[in-house]
């Protein structure tokens, strides 16, 4: 069935990929963005080329009334809320801006959905940072990575929350608001606590989107800094697999409504930073030079999503092997190298 979908932050990496995918499936997609993120103007042109509706600049953290009017007017079936401030370091430098962008902006989205005559299903892109540094979880150190000693399937949604850093607090607050609105106001909301997502149309920064960011730095022979010792591990998920999970959640509001899902590649799709650098050297055929810097606040030595709940309730599993996903992302980098050089 054709759905009307609003995507906030729709000219960002995840938003743009979701918009392109849902539009290709015949859904009516409307994109909202304030165009503050680097690369958003490039993704905007891509969406326009594909005849996707893009609203004039809209900042959900400051324009609550306008947002509410748009949500009510369009009678959306769903809102994918991907607009956010995404960097831990930015949050530490300016926690008030971070709070407005993430916590207040999300509350504005929820209130717009609650007030609309037709209440949409709200899907929120949260983060694994809501679990904090996870110091209580047992890990051991190997030559190129840290590993869990007990969490064979990865981190379950039942792990206690521990908001660490202003970013963790703002996203965690938003995460809990989204979850609670389904209980309090009886319309479907779904939280995706995302691990490392990668793919084409990702411009990346030092704090977020590290697969694309480090790849572009290495490709353009730019200096690379690894925070910590480089043995920290993340599960990685190709963006089309994430969008497939979004589709599954929106198609199953009776099972996804009011639910939280840890969303990543799971135990079968993991990389440490050092392992990724070695992969880049082999793939690019050259030495990748890097230096180390201090650990960032709340940085987890290991984060791997337990995706069994998503498998059970959404009928979804990560499918794209890393090499295949990387090749798709790298082809985009090569194709757009003249444009991308100014973004690294």
C-alpha positions as CSV (number, residue, x, y, z in Angstrom):
1,X,0.0,0.0,0.0
2,X,1.3,3.5,-0.9
3,X,2.3,5.5,2.2
4,X,2.8,9.2,2.7
5,X,6.1,9.5,4.5
6,X,7.8,12.6,6.0
7,X,11.6,12.2,6.5
8,X,13.2,14.8,8.8
9,X,16.9,15.3,8.2
10,X,16.0,13.9,4.8
11,X,19.1,15.4,3.0
12,X,21.4,13.6,5.4
13,X,23.0,10.2,4.7
14,X,20.3,8.0,6.2
15,X,17.4,10.3,5.3
16,X,18.5,10.6,1.6
17,X,18.9,6.9,1.2
18,X,15.6,6.2,2.9
19,X,13.9,8.8,0.7
20,X,15.3,7.3,-2.5
21,X,14.3,3.8,-1.5
22,X,10.8,4.6,-0.4
23,X,10.1,6.8,-3.4
24,X,11.4,4.0,-5.7
25,X,8.8,1.7,-4.2
26,X,6.0,4.1,-5.1
27,X,5.5,5.8,-1.7
28,X,4.9,9.5,-1.5
29,X,8.0,11.0,0.2
30,X,8.4,14.5,1.6
31,X,11.7,15.6,2.9
32,X,12.4,18.2,5.6
33,X,15.9,19.5,6.4
34,X,17.6,22.7,7.6
35,X,20.6,22.0,5.3
36,X,23.2,22.6,8.0
37,X,25.1,19.4,7.5
38,X,27.9,19.3,5.0
39,X,26.9,17.5,1.9
40,X,23.2,18.1,2.4
41,X,23.1,20.3,-0.6
42,X,24.5,17.5,-2.7
43,X,21.9,15.0,-1.5
44,X,19.2,17.7,-2.0
45,X,20.1,17.9,-5.7
46,X,20.0,14.1,-5.9
47,X,16.6,13.9,-4.3
48,X,15.3,16.7,-6.6
49,X,16.6,14.8,-9.6
50,X,14.5,11.9,-8.5
51,X,11.4,14.1,-8.2
52,X,11.2,13.9,-4.4
53,X,9.4,16.7,-2.7
54,X,11.7,18.8,-0.5
55,X,10.2,21.4,1.8
56,X,11.8,24.9,2.1
57,X,14.4,24.9,4.9
58,X,12.8,23.5,8.1
59,X,14.5,23.3,11.5
60,X,12.4,21.0,13.7
61,X,14.2,22.3,16.8
62,X,12.9,25.9,16.2
63,X,9.8,25.7,14.0
64,X,7.4,23.7,16.0
65,X,4.2,25.4,14.8
66,X,5.2,25.2,11.1
67,X,6.1,21.5,11.6
68,X,2.8,20.8,13.2
69,X,0.9,22.5,10.3
70,X,2.8,20.5,7.7
71,X,2.2,17.2,9.5
72,X,-1.5,17.9,9.8
73,X,-1.8,19.2,6.3
74,X,-0.2,16.2,4.5
75,X,-1.8,13.6,6.7
76,X,1.3,11.5,6.8
77,X,1.2,7.7,7.4
78,X,4.7,7.8,8.9
79,X,7.5,10.1,10.0
80,X,11.1,8.9,9.9
81,X,12.8,11.3,12.3
82,X,16.5,11.4,11.3
83,X,17.2,15.1,11.9
84,X,19.9,15.4,14.6
85,X,23.1,16.8,15.9
86,X,25.4,13.7,15.6
87,X,28.8,14.5,17.1
88,X,29.9,13.8,20.7
89,X,32.6,16.5,20.4
90,X,30.1,19.1,19.3
91,X,27.8,18.2,22.1
92,X,30.6,18.6,24.7
93,X,31.5,22.0,23.2
94,X,27.9,23.2,23.0
95,X,25.5,21.1,25.0
96,X,22.6,23.6,24.7
97,X,22.7,23.4,20.9
98,X,22.9,19.6,21.2
99,X,19.9,19.5,23.5
100,X,17.8,21.7,21.2
101,X,18.7,19.7,18.1
102,X,18.1,16.3,19.5
103,X,15.8,16.3,22.6
104,X,13.7,19.4,21.9
105,X,13.6,18.8,18.1
106,X,12.3,15.2,18.7
107,X,9.6,16.5,21.2
108,X,8.4,18.9,18.5
109,X,8.1,16.0,16.1
110,X,6.2,13.9,18.6
111,X,3.8,16.8,19.5
112,X,3.2,17.5,15.8
113,X,2.3,13.8,15.3
114,X,0.1,13.8,18.5
115,X,-1.8,16.9,17.4
116,X,-2.4,15.8,13.8
117,X,-5.9,14.6,12.8
118,X,-4.2,11.6,11.3
119,X,-1.5,10.4,13.7
120,X,1.5,9.0,11.9
121,X,3.8,6.2,12.9
122,X,7.0,7.8,14.2
123,X,10.2,6.0,13.7
124,X,13.2,7.5,15.5
125,X,16.9,7.0,14.6
126,X,18.4,6.7,18.0
127,X,22.0,5.5,18.9
128,X,23.9,2.9,20.8
129,X,25.4,5.8,22.9
130,X,22.3,5.5,25.1
131,X,24.1,2.6,26.8
132,X,27.1,4.7,27.8
133,X,30.6,3.4,28.1
134,X,29.3,-0.1,29.2
135,X,32.0,-0.5,31.8
136,X,29.9,-3.2,33.5
137,X,30.2,-5.5,30.4
138,X,33.1,-7.9,30.4
139,X,35.6,-7.6,27.6
140,X,38.9,-9.1,26.8
141,X,41.7,-7.7,24.6
142,X,43.1,-9.4,21.5
143,X,45.8,-8.4,19.0
144,X,43.6,-6.2,16.8
145,X,40.3,-5.9,18.7
146,X,38.4,-6.1,22.0
147,X,35.8,-8.8,22.4
148,X,32.9,-9.4,24.7
149,X,33.5,-12.2,27.2
150,X,29.8,-12.9,27.8
151,X,27.5,-11.2,25.3
152,X,27.6,-13.9,22.6
153,X,24.7,-12.4,20.7
154,X,25.7,-8.8,21.3
155,X,24.0,-6.1,23.4
156,X,20.3,-6.7,24.1
157,X,17.7,-3.9,24.4
158,X,17.4,-4.9,28.1
159,X,20.9,-3.6,28.9
160,X,20.5,-0.7,31.4
161,X,20.7,2.8,30.0
162,X,23.6,5.0,31.0
163,X,23.5,8.3,29.1
164,X,27.1,9.5,28.8
165,X,28.2,12.8,27.2
166,X,25.7,15.6,26.4
167,X,25.1,13.7,23.1
168,X,24.2,10.6,24.9
169,X,21.9,12.5,27.2
170,X,20.1,14.4,24.4
171,X,19.6,11.3,22.2
172,X,18.7,9.2,25.2
173,X,16.1,11.7,26.3
174,X,14.6,11.7,22.8
175,X,14.8,7.9,22.7
176,X,12.7,7.6,25.9
177,X,10.2,10.3,24.8
178,X,9.6,8.4,21.6
179,X,9.1,5.2,23.5
180,X,6.8,6.7,26.0
181,X,4.5,8.5,23.6
182,X,3.3,5.2,22.2
183,X,2.2,4.3,25.8
184,X,0.8,7.6,26.8
185,X,-0.9,8.8,23.6
186,X,-1.7,5.5,21.9
187,X,-0.1,6.0,18.4
188,X,2.7,3.8,17.1
189,X,6.3,4.9,17.7
190,X,9.4,2.8,17.1
191,X,13.0,3.4,18.2
192,X,16.0,2.1,16.3
193,X,19.2,2.2,18.5
194,X,21.6,2.2,15.6
195,X,25.2,1.1,15.5
196,X,27.5,2.0,12.6
197,X,25.6,2.6,9.4
198,X,27.6,3.1,6.1
199,X,27.0,3.4,2.4
200,X,26.8,5.8,-0.6
201,X,25.8,9.4,-0.1
202,X,27.6,9.5,3.3
203,X,29.9,12.4,3.8
204,X,30.9,11.4,7.3
205,X,32.8,13.4,10.0
206,X,35.3,12.4,12.6
207,X,32.6,11.6,15.2
208,X,30.1,9.9,12.9
209,X,30.0,7.9,9.7
210,X,33.6,6.6,10.3
211,X,33.6,4.0,7.5
212,X,33.0,6.6,4.8
213,X,35.0,9.3,6.6
214,X,38.2,7.2,7.0
215,X,37.8,5.8,3.5
216,X,37.7,9.3,2.0
217,X,40.7,10.4,4.1
218,X,42.7,7.4,2.9
219,X,41.5,7.8,-0.7
220,X,42.6,11.5,-0.8
221,X,45.8,10.9,1.2
222,X,44.7,13.0,4.1
223,X,45.9,12.5,7.7
224,X,43.9,10.1,9.8
225,X,43.5,10.2,13.6
226,X,42.2,7.2,15.5
227,X,40.7,8.0,19.0
228,X,41.9,5.5,21.6
229,X,44.0,2.5,20.6
230,X,42.1,1.5,17.5
231,X,41.0,-1.8,18.9
232,X,37.5,-0.7,19.6
233,X,34.9,-2.8,17.7
234,X,31.5,-1.9,16.1
235,X,29.0,-3.9,14.2
236,X,28.4,-2.3,10.8
237,X,25.2,-2.2,8.7
238,X,24.9,-1.3,5.1
239,X,22.3,1.5,4.7
240,X,20.0,-0.5,2.4
241,X,19.6,-3.1,5.1
242,X,18.7,-0.3,7.6
243,X,16.1,1.0,5.2
244,X,14.7,-2.5,4.8
245,X,14.3,-2.7,8.6
246,X,12.5,0.7,8.5
247,X,10.2,-0.7,5.8
248,X,9.5,-3.8,7.9
249,X,8.7,-1.7,11.0
250,X,6.3,0.6,9.1
251,X,4.6,-2.4,7.5
252,X,4.1,-4.0,10.9
253,X,2.8,-1.3,13.3
254,X,1.0,-3.9,15.4
255,X,4.4,-5.5,16.3
256,X,6.8,-2.6,15.9
257,X,4.6,0.1,17.6
258,X,5.9,0.9,21.1
259,X,9.0,-1.1,20.5
260,X,12.8,-0.5,20.7
261,X,15.2,-2.3,18.5
262,X,19.0,-2.5,18.6
263,X,19.8,-2.0,14.9
264,X,23.2,-3.0,13.4
265,X,25.0,-5.8,11.6
266,X,25.1,-8.0,14.7
267,X,27.9,-10.4,15.6
268,X,28.5,-11.5,12.0
269,X,29.3,-8.0,10.7
270,X,32.0,-6.5,13.0
271,X,35.2,-4.5,12.5
272,X,37.8,-2.8,14.7
273,X,39.4,0.4,13.6
274,X,42.7,-1.3,13.2
275,X,41.2,-4.1,11.1
276,X,39.4,-1.5,8.9
277,X,42.7,0.4,8.3
278,X,44.3,-2.9,7.2
279,X,41.4,-3.5,4.9
280,X,41.8,-0.1,3.4
281,X,45.5,-0.6,2.8
282,X,44.7,-3.8,0.9
283,X,41.7,-2.4,-1.0
284,X,43.5,0.9,-2.0
285,X,46.9,-0.7,-2.5
286,X,48.8,1.8,-0.4
287,X,50.0,2.5,3.1
288,X,47.5,4.3,5.3
289,X,49.2,6.6,7.8
290,X,47.5,7.4,11.1
291,X,48.1,8.7,14.5
292,X,46.3,8.2,17.8
293,X,44.5,10.6,20.1
294,X,42.7,10.4,23.4
295,X,39.6,8.3,23.9
296,X,36.3,10.3,23.5
297,X,33.9,10.6,26.4
298,X,31.7,7.5,26.8
299,X,33.4,5.7,23.9
300,X,32.6,2.0,24.1
301,X,35.5,-0.4,23.6
302,X,33.0,-2.8,22.0
303,X,29.5,-2.3,20.7
304,X,27.8,-5.1,18.9
305,X,24.0,-5.1,18.5
306,X,21.9,-8.1,19.5
307,X,19.5,-8.1,16.5
308,X,17.4,-11.2,17.5
309,X,14.5,-9.0,18.6
310,X,14.4,-7.4,15.1
311,X,14.6,-10.8,13.5
312,X,11.7,-12.1,15.6
313,X,9.3,-9.1,15.4
314,X,10.2,-7.6,12.1
315,X,11.2,-10.7,10.1
316,X,14.4,-8.8,9.3
317,X,18.1,-9.7,9.2
318,X,21.3,-7.9,8.0
319,X,22.1,-9.3,4.6
320,X,24.8,-7.2,2.9
321,X,28.4,-8.6,3.3
322,X,30.8,-5.8,4.2
323,X,32.9,-6.2,1.1
324,X,29.8,-5.8,-1.1
325,X,28.6,-2.8,0.8
326,X,32.1,-1.2,0.9
327,X,32.4,-1.7,-2.9
328,X,29.1,0.2,-3.4
329,X,30.2,3.0,-1.2
330,X,33.6,3.2,-2.7
331,X,32.2,3.3,-6.2
332,X,30.2,6.3,-5.1
333,X,33.4,8.0,-3.8
334,X,35.3,7.3,-7.0
335,X,32.4,8.6,-9.1
336,X,32.2,11.8,-7.1
337,X,35.8,12.3,-6.2
338,X,36.0,15.8,-7.8
339,X,33.1,16.9,-5.6
340,X,34.1,15.1,-2.4
341,X,37.6,16.4,-2.2
342,X,36.3,19.6,-0.7
343,X,34.5,17.8,2.1
344,X,37.4,16.0,3.7
